[in-house]
Amino acid sequence: MGRRSCKIAGRKTAQNAKKMKMYSRFGKEVVSAIKKGGHSPVSNPALATLLEKAKEMDIPKDIIDRNIKRASEKGQEAYIEKFYEIYGYGGAGMIVQVLTDKLTRTMPAIRLVLKDYGGKMADSGSIMFKFKRARVVTVKATDVDKDQLLAIALDAGAEDVIEPSIDEDDSEEGSERYYKIVSSMDNYTAILSKLREEGITFETDGGFDLIPLRLVEVCQYRNLNLCY
């Protein structure tokens, strides 16, 4: 298999993994909503919102039904959302988001990863303020004209359109690069509807994204005090 074929296969694997992660998170959110407010969307606004989001994210009905059933199983606990602020490779600030039914096993798992890869926990509040919560739509660069996308997004109320970054390792012809349309919660549905009307293929987020307010270049020699 040639280099390009390997890269395409790798991207498909990554896309499938992203989709499975999204389904898993959605399932946990459904379980939590039902545990707190019951099975009826009429009397449970949180569940009703999730079912609407499922349509937006094109989540298969069997996954929805499976998780609704799972919420009634004996011993199934509600999931808790938790954010951990950390310093990663080169001192870059990052947010780790988890949805778990066992907080006691979450922190040790995160600490183990940080230990293996040279990261460390940050003080509460020292990283989160550097990000903003927003809705994001991802569009493959080769599927759309830049000016057309900008016009559609801004007319539909988008806050920003982030252009694809240039990766030297991914510079060959045919490489996949993506635009990110950043939106408030209120305008997100309108943006998706407009993209569908124009026949533009896109990927939704898992409910929201954390967008960094400022990007920094990571120096691989920072730990050796060789960065300037």
N, C-alpha and C positions, 0 to 999 in steps of 0.2 A: 504494500500500500504506500503510495507516494505521500510527500509531506502535506500537500493540499488536501488529499483525501483524509489523512489523519486529523487535520485541523477541523474539517467539516464534521467528521465523526465525533470529535471531541466537543464541538459546539452543540451538536444534537444531544449528546449525553448531558451536557450542562443545562440545556433547555429543559430536558425531561426531568432532571433533578430539581430545577427551579419550580416546575409545575407540581411535582410531588410534594415539595416543601410547602407550596401554597395550599394544596389540598389538605395537607396535614394540619396546618395552622387554622384553616377554615373549620375543619372538623373539631378542633379543640375549642374554638370560639362558640360553635353550636352547642357543644356539651355544656360549657360554662353558662351560656344564656339560658338553656333549658333548666339546668340545676337551680338557677337563681329565680327564674320567672315562669317555669312551666312550659308545656308543649304547644300551647295555642298562640299563634302569631297575633291573634286579635287582642289578647290580654298581655302579651309579652312583646313590648316594642323592640327590645334588643334582638329577639329572634326574628321579628318581621324585617328589621334592618339587614340582618345577615342574609335572609332569603332574597332580598332585593339585590344585595351585593353578589350573591351567587349567580344571578342572571347576568350581572355586569361582567363577572369574571369567567362566564361560560363554564361553570362547575357542573359536571354531570349529575343527573338526578340521583343515580344510585349511590353516589358519595354522600349527598345530602341525606338521603333516607337512612343510610348505614349509620351515620353519626347521630341522627335523631334517635334511632333505636339504641345506640350505644349509651346515650345519656341516661337510659332507664335501667341499665345493667347494674346488678348488685355490686357494690364496692367501687363503682366508678366515681371519682371525686371531681370537683370543679377545677378548672385550670386557672392559674394565676399568672398575669402578665407582669414581667419584671424587667427593668433596664439596669444594666451594669456599665459603668464608665471605666474605660481601661486605656492604658498606653500600649500601643502595639509596636510593630517593627519600626525602628528609627525614631521612636518617640511620638509617632502619630497618634492623635486622639481618636478613639473609636467608641461606638456604642454597641453593646451586645444586648439584643432583645431576645427574651425567652418567654415561652408560654408553657408552664409546667404544673403538674399536680404534685410534685415532690420538691419543694424548695431546698430541703436538706441535702439533696444530692446535686443540685444545680451549681452551687458555689464551688464545691470541691472539683467538679468537672471543669469549670472555667479556670480555676487556679492551676489545674494540671496542664491545660493547654497553654496558658501564659508562661508557665515554668519551662515547658518544652520549647517555646518559640521566643523567649526573651522579652515577654511583655510583663506588665504589672498592673495591679488595680490602681485606679485613680480615686481621689477624694470625691465624695458625692457633690455634684454640682459644678465640678471643675471642667467637665467636657460637654455636658448636655446643652449648655447655653450657646455652644458653637454650632449647633444644628437647629434647623426648623422643621417642623412636621408639615408635610404637604402630600397631596395626591400626585401621582406620576403616571404618565402614559409613555410607553417605549415604542418607538417606530424605527424599523430598519432603514438605514440611510438609502439603500438601493431601491427601496419600495416607494420613494416619494421625492418630489422636487422640493428643494429647500425653501424657495420662496413661497410655493404653494402651501407647505406645511406651516410656515410662519403666519401666513395670512389666515389660514383656517384656525389655528390655535389661538391667535390673538383676538380674532373676531368672536370666538366662542368664550372668551374670558380667561384665557390662560395667563398666568403670572410671568412665565418665562419659558423659553425653549433653549435647552442646553445642547450645544452642538457636540458631535462625536469627538472624543479625544483622539489624538494621533499617537498610535503605539508603534514604535520602530519594529517590534517583533511581529506586527500584524499589518505591515505596509504593502504586502503583495496584492496584486489584482484579485478581486473577488472576496477579500476579507470582509467580515461582517462588522459594521459600525452602526451605532444607534443614536437617534435623537431622543431626548427626554423632555416631554412636555410637563411643566410644573404647574399645578393648579390648586386652588382652594377646594375644600370639600363641596362648596355650593355649586361650582361651575364644572365639576368633574363629569357628571352625566351628560351635560350639554356638549362637552368636548368629544366624548365617546360617540355620541349620536352624530355629530358633524363628520367625524372621521369615517363612520360607517356609511353615511350618505355619499361621501366622496370615494368610497371603495378602497380606503387605505387600511392595510392590515396593521394591527397594533397588539401590544401586550399590556394588560392592566397590572397595577401593583397588588399587593396583598392586603390592601386596606389603607395603607399610607406608607410613605418613605420618610426617612430622616435625611434632609439635604444639608450638606456642610455649607456654612456661610462663607468659608474661605478654604481654599485648597492649599496644601503645602507640599513642597517637593521633599521626599524622604531620602535622606543620605544614608547609604549602607555602612558608612564608617563612623556614624555618630557615636557609637559606644566606645570608639577609640579616640574620641576628641579630635578627629581629623576633618570635621566639617566646618565650613565657614559661612 
